[in-house]
């Protein structure tokens, strides 16, 4: 809004109108109000809620997220810097870029880099519904000419990064080598809500300039592709420009969105993990649910190919590693591109030696951890991705009642989509994270996810234990935390109560009875909300989850 756009968002209590009406109905029943009068009162209250449900976006409406990362630093006793990187769907690659830069400059020796998506809520579904990005089908169909949109998903993942020479010297298991990562913005007017095009080519050019080789040496491209027409068209057009001159069908492309959905700030995470696995197993990934490939994929001059089945990944040339790239897009005209190659000990020993005197140093992935829909750890994530297991399901009833918000015609505060990817069945070991019960009870679900996965990544390497004072933590993140919404809901309940009281007074109800129904409604409405305690703000603040991860780690 500060840039001149007149955006509006729904007031936070609009998602809870049905809960208020239910609580008010119970209170009216308890007060002995006749059914016909009761129905009229509830209709009036609901109308009042809908009429007051919009507000301007202001700076005060945007919450800070840096506190979350403090938890990771606290858990693992890490003393390097930490901060949150927010760049919408490109956030993970943006965080990796910042981490790699600090490793190169010697500001720290290990970087723990993660991305997390907010768990899905009615707000997520309605917001993406209004953007016209959700599909009404059972699966997203990236690369399909008839694709109708995407589905949302949940997930979190971390990678531990070191300079390549340090990783080799320490004997770390190296999962892959990053040689370049570049970002760019479209810059032109209107790019805030449009798909970036120029930015993608520019980001790729910057990545390959760092890598020291060109796009002609890449055999696999993990795309951002979601199944949203405008985004997929822009990406394939831009990537065709980047990889122009290649023989037809020589570049395999794929996207994980068809299996796990779009993971917001962690959108690039499943693709990054699959690419690492593909390089290690020397296998090119396949793509599902493509009925009719887009025209950008089938033209005589198209460098792309889609695979229906896993295919052996041949050696490009003697002495050259298998190489891949990961592309990520974001709202506001942002794009990122990253190179990743298999680790070849003899080759990379020479590369590391040559890089010691240069300003560019390759970065090694020495550990990772992940949670994605249908998985409880990296091993299961990899198994599901390789098996192309579908993890997109109807919204689980324990998450929220999607029927309250589902409307195939897209009414106010509703969504025409009821499918998504959800993280379920996770057991959080609070004592192992050195978090007392009183604090654990206030942790947002995203904190639980991040701490669990950060611990998995840290168990995979001794690097951070060796240089704790020089280990940094980065995290790609976005707003959307349940605890934060509950706090805001408690704050704005006064407005909800005012609307309810007005409806009751306008009906002619006596003041004492208005007070009684109002108090009982508030009690019923708030009985499921978490209490406010001194631990509430740290429980959902973004930076505190990194601080906790850092403080609890012990070699």
C-alpha positions as CSV (number, residue, x, y, z in Angstrom):
1,X,0.0,0.0,0.0
2,X,3.0,2.3,0.6
3,X,4.0,1.9,-3.0
4,X,0.6,3.2,-4.2
5,X,-1.4,0.1,-4.5
6,X,-4.9,0.0,-2.9
7,X,-4.8,-3.5,-1.7
8,X,-7.3,-4.7,0.9
9,X,-7.3,-7.7,3.1
10,X,-10.0,-9.4,5.1
11,X,-10.2,-8.5,8.8
12,X,-8.8,-11.5,10.8
13,X,-12.1,-12.2,12.5
14,X,-13.9,-12.9,9.2
15,X,-12.5,-16.4,9.3
16,X,-14.1,-16.9,12.7
17,X,-17.5,-15.5,11.9
18,X,-19.1,-19.0,12.0
19,X,-17.5,-19.7,15.4
20,X,-18.9,-16.5,16.8
21,X,-22.3,-17.2,15.4
22,X,-22.2,-20.7,16.9
23,X,-21.2,-19.4,20.3
24,X,-23.9,-16.7,20.1
25,X,-26.5,-19.3,19.2
26,X,-25.6,-21.4,22.2
27,X,-25.8,-18.3,24.5
28,X,-29.2,-17.3,23.1
29,X,-30.5,-20.9,23.6
30,X,-29.2,-20.8,27.2
31,X,-31.1,-17.5,27.6
32,X,-34.4,-19.0,26.4
33,X,-34.7,-16.9,23.2
34,X,-37.4,-18.2,20.8
35,X,-36.1,-20.0,17.7
36,X,-37.5,-17.5,15.2
37,X,-36.1,-14.5,17.2
38,X,-32.8,-16.4,17.6
39,X,-32.5,-16.9,13.8
40,X,-33.1,-13.2,13.1
41,X,-30.5,-12.1,15.7
42,X,-27.8,-14.4,14.3
43,X,-28.5,-13.2,10.7
44,X,-28.1,-9.6,11.8
45,X,-24.9,-10.3,13.6
46,X,-23.5,-12.2,10.6
47,X,-24.4,-9.3,8.3
48,X,-22.6,-6.9,10.6
49,X,-19.5,-9.0,10.6
50,X,-19.4,-9.2,6.8
51,X,-19.9,-5.5,6.4
52,X,-17.0,-4.7,8.7
53,X,-14.6,-7.4,7.4
54,X,-12.2,-5.3,5.3
55,X,-9.3,-3.1,6.3
56,X,-6.4,-1.4,4.7
57,X,-3.0,-3.1,4.7
58,X,-0.6,-0.9,6.7
59,X,2.9,-1.4,7.9
60,X,1.5,-2.2,11.4
61,X,-0.4,-5.2,9.9
62,X,2.9,-6.8,8.8
63,X,4.5,-8.7,11.7
64,X,8.2,-9.2,12.1
65,X,9.6,-12.7,11.8
66,X,13.2,-12.5,12.9
67,X,12.4,-13.8,16.4
68,X,11.8,-17.3,15.0
69,X,15.4,-18.0,14.0
70,X,16.6,-17.1,17.5
71,X,15.2,-20.5,18.7
72,X,17.5,-22.4,16.3
73,X,20.6,-20.5,17.5
74,X,19.6,-21.0,21.1
75,X,19.0,-24.7,20.7
76,X,22.3,-25.5,19.0
77,X,24.4,-22.8,20.9
78,X,25.3,-21.2,17.6
79,X,26.9,-17.7,17.7
80,X,27.0,-16.7,14.1
81,X,24.5,-14.2,12.7
82,X,20.9,-15.2,12.0
83,X,18.1,-13.4,10.1
84,X,15.0,-14.2,8.1
85,X,14.9,-13.8,4.3
86,X,11.4,-13.2,2.8
87,X,11.0,-13.3,-0.9
88,X,7.8,-15.2,-1.4
89,X,8.2,-18.4,-3.4
90,X,11.9,-17.7,-4.0
91,X,12.7,-17.2,-0.3
92,X,14.8,-20.4,0.1
93,X,17.1,-19.6,-2.8
94,X,17.4,-16.0,-1.6
95,X,18.4,-17.3,1.8
96,X,21.0,-19.7,0.2
97,X,22.4,-16.7,-1.7
98,X,22.9,-14.7,1.4
99,X,24.4,-17.7,3.3
100,X,26.8,-18.5,0.4
101,X,28.0,-14.9,0.3
102,X,28.9,-14.9,4.0
103,X,30.7,-18.2,3.6
104,X,32.7,-16.8,0.7
105,X,33.7,-13.7,2.7
106,X,34.7,-15.8,5.7
107,X,32.1,-14.2,8.0
108,X,31.2,-17.7,9.2
109,X,32.3,-21.3,8.4
110,X,28.9,-23.1,8.4
111,X,25.5,-21.9,7.4
112,X,22.3,-23.7,8.3
113,X,19.8,-22.6,5.7
114,X,16.1,-23.4,5.8
115,X,12.7,-22.7,4.3
116,X,9.3,-23.1,5.9
117,X,5.8,-22.7,4.7
118,X,3.0,-21.5,7.0
119,X,0.6,-24.4,7.9
120,X,-2.5,-24.2,5.8
121,X,-5.5,-22.3,7.2
122,X,-8.8,-21.1,5.8
123,X,-7.1,-17.7,5.2
124,X,-4.5,-19.4,2.9
125,X,-7.2,-21.1,0.8
126,X,-9.4,-18.0,0.5
127,X,-6.4,-15.7,-0.3
128,X,-5.1,-17.9,-3.1
129,X,-8.7,-18.5,-4.3
130,X,-9.0,-14.7,-4.8
131,X,-5.8,-14.7,-6.8
132,X,-7.3,-17.3,-9.1
133,X,-4.3,-19.6,-8.5
134,X,-6.0,-22.7,-7.1
135,X,-7.2,-25.6,-9.2
136,X,-10.5,-27.4,-8.8
137,X,-8.9,-30.6,-9.9
138,X,-7.4,-33.4,-7.8
139,X,-3.8,-32.5,-8.8
140,X,-1.9,-29.6,-10.1
141,X,-0.6,-30.2,-13.7
142,X,2.6,-28.3,-14.3
143,X,3.6,-28.3,-17.9
144,X,0.1,-29.3,-19.1
145,X,-1.5,-27.1,-21.7
146,X,-4.8,-27.5,-19.9
147,X,-3.6,-26.9,-16.3
148,X,-6.0,-24.9,-14.2
149,X,-4.0,-23.9,-11.2
150,X,-2.1,-25.2,-8.2
151,X,-2.7,-26.6,-4.7
152,X,-1.1,-25.5,-1.5
153,X,1.2,-27.5,0.7
154,X,3.1,-27.5,4.0
155,X,6.7,-28.2,4.6
156,X,10.0,-27.2,6.1
157,X,13.6,-28.1,5.3
158,X,17.2,-27.2,6.1
159,X,20.5,-27.7,4.4
160,X,23.9,-27.3,6.1
161,X,26.4,-25.5,3.9
162,X,30.2,-25.2,4.1
163,X,32.9,-23.8,1.8
164,X,33.9,-26.7,-0.4
165,X,37.6,-26.8,0.7
166,X,36.5,-26.9,4.4
167,X,34.0,-29.7,3.7
168,X,36.7,-31.8,1.9
169,X,39.3,-31.2,4.6
170,X,36.9,-32.1,7.3
171,X,35.8,-35.3,5.6
172,X,32.2,-34.3,5.4
173,X,29.8,-36.3,3.3
174,X,29.1,-34.0,0.4
175,X,25.6,-34.4,-1.2
176,X,26.1,-31.8,-3.9
177,X,28.1,-28.7,-4.9
178,X,26.6,-25.3,-5.5
179,X,28.7,-23.2,-7.9
180,X,26.4,-20.3,-8.5
181,X,23.1,-18.6,-7.3
182,X,21.7,-15.4,-8.7
183,X,18.7,-13.3,-8.1
184,X,17.1,-10.4,-10.0
185,X,13.9,-8.3,-10.1
186,X,11.7,-7.4,-13.0
187,X,11.9,-3.8,-12.1
188,X,9.2,-2.6,-14.5
189,X,5.9,-1.1,-13.5
190,X,3.2,-3.7,-12.8
191,X,5.7,-6.5,-11.9
192,X,4.5,-6.6,-8.4
193,X,1.6,-8.9,-9.3
194,X,2.7,-10.2,-12.7
195,X,5.0,-13.1,-13.6
196,X,8.7,-12.1,-14.0
197,X,10.3,-12.7,-17.4
198,X,13.3,-10.5,-17.8
199,X,14.3,-11.2,-14.1
200,X,14.6,-14.9,-14.8
201,X,17.1,-14.6,-17.6
202,X,19.1,-12.1,-15.6
203,X,19.1,-14.3,-12.5
204,X,20.3,-17.2,-14.5
205,X,23.0,-15.2,-16.2
206,X,24.3,-14.1,-12.7
207,X,24.2,-17.7,-11.5
208,X,26.2,-19.1,-14.4
209,X,28.7,-16.2,-14.2
210,X,29.4,-17.3,-10.7
211,X,29.5,-21.0,-11.6
212,X,32.2,-20.6,-14.2
213,X,30.2,-22.6,-16.8
214,X,27.2,-21.9,-19.0
215,X,23.7,-23.3,-19.2
216,X,24.8,-25.5,-22.1
217,X,26.5,-27.7,-19.4
218,X,23.2,-28.3,-17.5
219,X,21.2,-31.5,-18.2
220,X,18.3,-31.1,-15.7
221,X,16.2,-28.1,-14.7
222,X,14.0,-28.2,-11.6
223,X,11.3,-25.6,-12.4
224,X,9.1,-23.5,-10.3
225,X,6.2,-24.6,-12.5
226,X,2.9,-24.8,-10.5
227,X,0.2,-25.3,-13.0
228,X,-0.8,-21.6,-13.0
229,X,-0.9,-20.6,-16.6
230,X,0.7,-17.1,-16.4
231,X,3.6,-18.3,-14.2
232,X,4.3,-21.5,-16.2
233,X,4.2,-19.6,-19.5
234,X,6.5,-16.9,-18.2
235,X,9.0,-19.4,-16.8
236,X,9.2,-21.7,-19.9
237,X,9.5,-18.7,-22.2
238,X,12.3,-17.2,-20.1
239,X,14.1,-20.6,-19.6
240,X,13.9,-21.2,-23.4
241,X,15.8,-18.0,-23.8
242,X,18.4,-19.0,-21.2
243,X,18.9,-22.4,-22.8
244,X,18.5,-21.4,-26.4
245,X,20.8,-23.2,-28.9
246,X,20.4,-26.5,-27.2
247,X,19.4,-29.5,-29.3
248,X,15.7,-30.4,-29.1
249,X,14.8,-32.3,-26.0
250,X,18.3,-32.3,-24.4
251,X,17.2,-30.5,-21.2
252,X,15.0,-32.5,-18.8
253,X,12.5,-30.4,-16.9
254,X,10.3,-31.3,-14.0
255,X,8.5,-29.8,-10.9
256,X,7.5,-31.4,-7.6
257,X,4.3,-29.2,-7.3
258,X,2.2,-32.0,-8.7
259,X,3.0,-34.2,-5.7
260,X,3.2,-31.8,-2.7
261,X,1.7,-28.5,-3.9
262,X,3.1,-25.0,-3.6
263,X,4.9,-24.6,-0.3
264,X,5.0,-20.7,-0.1
265,X,8.5,-19.6,1.1
266,X,9.7,-23.2,1.0
267,X,8.4,-23.7,-2.6
268,X,11.9,-24.6,-3.9
269,X,12.6,-27.1,-1.0
270,X,11.1,-30.3,-2.5
271,X,12.8,-29.6,-5.8
272,X,16.1,-28.9,-4.2
273,X,16.0,-32.2,-2.3
274,X,14.9,-34.1,-5.3
275,X,17.7,-32.6,-7.4
276,X,20.2,-33.6,-4.7
277,X,18.9,-37.1,-4.7
278,X,18.8,-37.3,-8.5
279,X,22.4,-36.3,-8.7
280,X,23.4,-38.8,-6.1
281,X,21.5,-41.6,-7.8
282,X,22.4,-40.5,-11.3
283,X,18.7,-40.6,-12.3
284,X,16.7,-38.0,-14.1
285,X,13.3,-37.3,-12.5
286,X,9.9,-37.9,-14.1
287,X,6.8,-35.8,-14.3
288,X,3.2,-36.9,-13.7
289,X,-0.3,-35.7,-14.7
290,X,0.8,-34.1,-18.0
291,X,-2.0,-35.0,-20.5
292,X,-1.0,-32.6,-23.2
293,X,2.4,-30.8,-23.0
294,X,2.5,-27.0,-23.3
295,X,3.5,-25.7,-26.7
296,X,6.8,-24.4,-25.2
297,X,7.8,-28.0,-24.7
298,X,7.0,-29.5,-28.0
299,X,8.2,-27.0,-30.6
300,X,11.0,-28.0,-33.0
301,X,13.3,-25.5,-31.4
302,X,12.4,-26.4,-27.8
303,X,15.3,-27.6,-25.7
304,X,13.0,-29.2,-23.1
305,X,11.9,-32.7,-22.6
306,X,9.5,-34.3,-20.0
307,X,10.0,-37.9,-18.8
308,X,7.2,-40.2,-17.9
309,X,9.5,-42.6,-16.0
310,X,12.7,-42.3,-14.0
311,X,15.6,-42.5,-16.5
312,X,19.4,-43.1,-16.0
313,X,21.3,-39.9,-16.1
314,X,24.2,-40.4,-18.5
315,X,27.7,-38.9,-17.9
316,X,27.8,-35.6,-19.9
317,X,31.5,-35.8,-20.8
318,X,34.5,-37.5,-19.4
319,X,35.6,-35.5,-16.3
320,X,32.5,-33.4,-16.1
321,X,30.0,-33.8,-13.3
322,X,26.2,-34.1,-13.9
323,X,24.8,-30.7,-13.5
324,X,21.4,-29.3,-12.7
325,X,19.7,-26.0,-12.0
326,X,16.8,-24.9,-9.9
327,X,14.6,-22.0,-10.8
328,X,12.3,-20.1,-8.4
329,X,9.8,-17.3,-8.9
330,X,8.2,-14.9,-6.5
331,X,5.5,-12.2,-6.4
332,X,6.8,-8.6,-6.8
333,X,8.8,-9.6,-9.9
334,X,11.5,-11.6,-8.1
335,X,13.4,-14.6,-9.6
336,X,16.2,-16.8,-8.5
337,X,18.3,-19.4,-10.3
338,X,20.8,-21.8,-8.7
339,X,23.3,-24.3,-10.1
340,X,23.9,-27.7,-8.4
341,X,26.2,-30.5,-9.5
342,X,27.2,-34.0,-8.3
343,X,30.2,-34.3,-6.1
344,X,33.2,-35.8,-8.0
345,X,36.1,-36.1,-5.4
346,X,39.0,-35.7,-7.8
347,X,37.5,-32.9,-9.8
348,X,36.2,-30.9,-6.8
349,X,39.5,-31.3,-4.9
350,X,41.1,-29.4,-7.8
351,X,38.2,-26.9,-7.9
352,X,38.5,-26.2,-4.2
353,X,42.3,-25.8,-4.5
354,X,41.9,-23.3,-7.3
355,X,39.1,-21.4,-5.4
356,X,41.2,-20.8,-2.3
357,X,42.9,-17.8,-3.9
358,X,39.8,-16.6,-5.7
359,X,36.9,-14.5,-4.4
360,X,34.4,-17.2,-5.4
361,X,34.3,-20.5,-3.6
362,X,31.9,-23.4,-4.3
363,X,29.6,-24.4,-1.4
364,X,29.1,-28.0,-0.3
365,X,25.8,-29.4,1.0
366,X,26.9,-31.5,4.0
367,X,23.6,-32.3,5.6
368,X,19.8,-31.9,5.3
369,X,16.5,-32.5,6.9
370,X,12.9,-32.1,5.8
371,X,9.2,-32.5,6.4
372,X,6.8,-32.3,3.5
373,X,3.2,-33.5,3.1
374,X,3.0,-37.2,3.9
375,X,6.5,-37.4,5.4
376,X,8.2,-37.3,8.8
377,X,11.8,-36.9,7.8
378,X,14.2,-36.7,4.9
379,X,14.3,-40.4,4.1
380,X,10.5,-40.5,3.8
381,X,10.6,-37.3,1.8
382,X,13.0,-38.8,-0.7
383,X,11.1,-42.1,-0.9
384,X,7.8,-40.3,-1.6
385,X,9.3,-38.0,-4.2
386,X,11.1,-40.9,-6.0
387,X,8.0,-43.1,-5.9
388,X,5.9,-40.1,-7.1
389,X,3.6,-40.7,-4.2
390,X,0.6,-38.4,-4.3
391,X,0.3,-36.5,-0.9
392,X,-2.4,-34.0,-1.8
393,X,-5.6,-34.7,0.1
394,X,-8.8,-33.1,1.4
395,X,-8.2,-30.8,4.3
396,X,-8.0,-33.1,7.4
397,X,-10.9,-32.5,9.8
398,X,-8.4,-32.0,12.7
399,X,-6.9,-29.0,10.9
400,X,-10.2,-27.1,10.2
401,X,-13.6,-27.8,8.8
402,X,-13.2,-27.0,5.1
403,X,-16.9,-27.4,4.5
404,X,-17.4,-24.1,6.4
405,X,-15.3,-22.3,3.8
406,X,-15.9,-24.3,0.6
407,X,-18.1,-22.8,-2.0
408,X,-17.7,-24.0,-5.7
409,X,-19.1,-20.6,-6.8
410,X,-16.5,-18.6,-4.7
411,X,-18.7,-16.7,-2.2
412,X,-17.4,-14.1,0.3
413,X,-14.6,-15.5,2.6
414,X,-14.8,-18.9,0.9
415,X,-12.7,-21.0,-1.4
416,X,-13.6,-23.3,-4.3
417,X,-10.7,-25.6,-3.4
418,X,-10.7,-28.2,-0.6
419,X,-7.4,-30.1,-1.4
420,X,-3.9,-29.5,-0.1
421,X,-0.7,-31.1,1.2
422,X,-0.4,-31.4,5.0
423,X,2.2,-32.3,7.5
424,X,0.5,-34.7,9.9
425,X,1.4,-37.1,12.8
426,X,4.6,-35.3,13.8
427,X,5.8,-36.0,17.4
428,X,7.7,-33.1,18.8
429,X,10.3,-34.0,21.5
430,X,10.3,-30.8,23.6
431,X,12.7,-32.1,26.2
432,X,15.3,-32.9,23.6
433,X,15.0,-29.3,22.4
434,X,15.5,-28.1,26.0
435,X,12.1,-26.4,25.9
436,X,10.1,-26.5,29.2
437,X,6.4,-27.6,29.0
438,X,5.1,-24.0,29.7
439,X,7.0,-22.7,26.7
440,X,6.3,-25.8,24.5
441,X,2.5,-25.2,25.0
442,X,2.9,-21.8,23.4
443,X,5.0,-22.8,20.4
444,X,3.4,-22.2,17.0
445,X,3.3,-25.3,14.7
446,X,5.9,-23.7,12.4
447,X,8.4,-23.5,15.3
448,X,7.8,-27.2,16.1
449,X,8.4,-28.1,12.4
450,X,11.6,-25.9,12.1
451,X,13.2,-27.2,15.3
452,X,12.5,-30.8,14.4
453,X,14.0,-30.5,11.0
454,X,16.9,-28.3,12.1
455,X,17.8,-31.0,14.5
456,X,17.7,-33.7,11.8
457,X,20.0,-31.6,9.6
458,X,22.4,-30.9,12.5
459,X,22.6,-34.6,13.3
460,X,23.8,-35.3,9.8
461,X,27.0,-33.4,10.2
462,X,29.6,-32.6,12.9
463,X,30.5,-29.3,11.1
464,X,28.5,-27.0,13.4
465,X,29.8,-28.7,16.5
466,X,33.4,-28.1,15.4
467,X,32.9,-24.4,14.7
468,X,29.8,-23.4,16.7
469,X,31.1,-19.8,17.2
470,X,31.2,-19.4,13.4
471,X,27.9,-21.2,12.4
472,X,25.1,-19.0,11.0
473,X,21.4,-19.7,10.6
474,X,19.2,-18.4,7.8
475,X,15.6,-19.2,7.1
476,X,13.2,-18.4,4.3
477,X,9.8,-17.7,5.9
478,X,6.4,-16.1,5.4
479,X,3.6,-14.8,7.7
480,X,0.7,-17.1,8.6
481,X,1.1,-18.4,12.1
482,X,-1.8,-19.8,14.1
483,X,-0.6,-18.4,17.4
484,X,-0.2,-15.0,15.9
485,X,-3.8,-15.1,14.5
486,X,-5.1,-16.2,17.9
487,X,-3.5,-13.2,19.6
488,X,-4.8,-10.8,17.0
489,X,-8.2,-12.5,17.3
490,X,-8.2,-11.9,21.1
491,X,-7.3,-8.3,20.4
492,X,-10.0,-7.6,17.8
493,X,-12.7,-9.5,19.7
494,X,-13.9,-6.2,21.2
495,X,-15.0,-5.3,17.7
496,X,-16.8,-8.6,17.2
497,X,-18.5,-8.1,20.6
498,X,-19.6,-4.6,19.5
499,X,-21.2,-5.9,16.4
500,X,-23.0,-8.7,18.3
501,X,-24.2,-6.2,21.0
502,X,-25.5,-3.8,18.3
503,X,-27.5,-6.6,16.7
504,X,-29.0,-7.6,20.1
505,X,-29.8,-4.0,21.0
506,X,-31.4,-3.3,17.7
507,X,-33.8,-6.2,18.2
508,X,-35.1,-4.5,21.4
509,X,-33.4,-6.8,23.8
510,X,-33.1,-5.4,27.4
511,X,-29.6,-4.2,28.4
512,X,-29.1,-6.8,31.2
513,X,-29.9,-9.6,28.8
514,X,-27.6,-8.1,26.2
515,X,-24.8,-8.1,28.7
516,X,-25.4,-11.7,29.7
517,X,-25.6,-13.1,26.2
518,X,-22.5,-11.1,25.3
519,X,-20.4,-12.4,28.2
520,X,-21.4,-16.0,27.6
521,X,-20.7,-15.7,23.9
522,X,-17.2,-14.4,24.6
523,X,-16.5,-17.3,27.0
524,X,-17.7,-19.9,24.6
525,X,-15.8,-18.3,21.7
526,X,-12.5,-18.0,23.5
527,X,-12.5,-21.4,25.1
528,X,-10.5,-23.0,22.3
529,X,-8.0,-20.1,22.0
530,X,-4.6,-20.5,23.6
531,X,-4.1,-18.3,26.7
532,X,-1.9,-15.3,26.5
533,X,1.3,-15.7,28.6
534,X,4.8,-14.2,28.6
535,X,5.8,-17.0,26.2
536,X,3.1,-16.2,23.6
537,X,5.1,-13.7,21.5
538,X,8.3,-15.8,21.4
539,X,6.0,-18.8,20.6
540,X,5.2,-17.4,17.2
541,X,7.9,-14.8,16.5
542,X,10.0,-15.8,13.5
543,X,13.5,-15.3,14.9
544,X,13.0,-17.2,18.1
545,X,12.8,-20.6,16.5
546,X,16.3,-20.2,15.1
547,X,17.6,-19.0,18.5
548,X,16.2,-22.0,20.2
549,X,17.8,-24.3,17.7
550,X,21.1,-22.7,18.3
551,X,21.0,-22.8,22.1
552,X,20.1,-26.5,22.5
553,X,22.7,-28.0,20.3
554,X,25.5,-29.9,22.0
555,X,28.2,-32.0,20.3
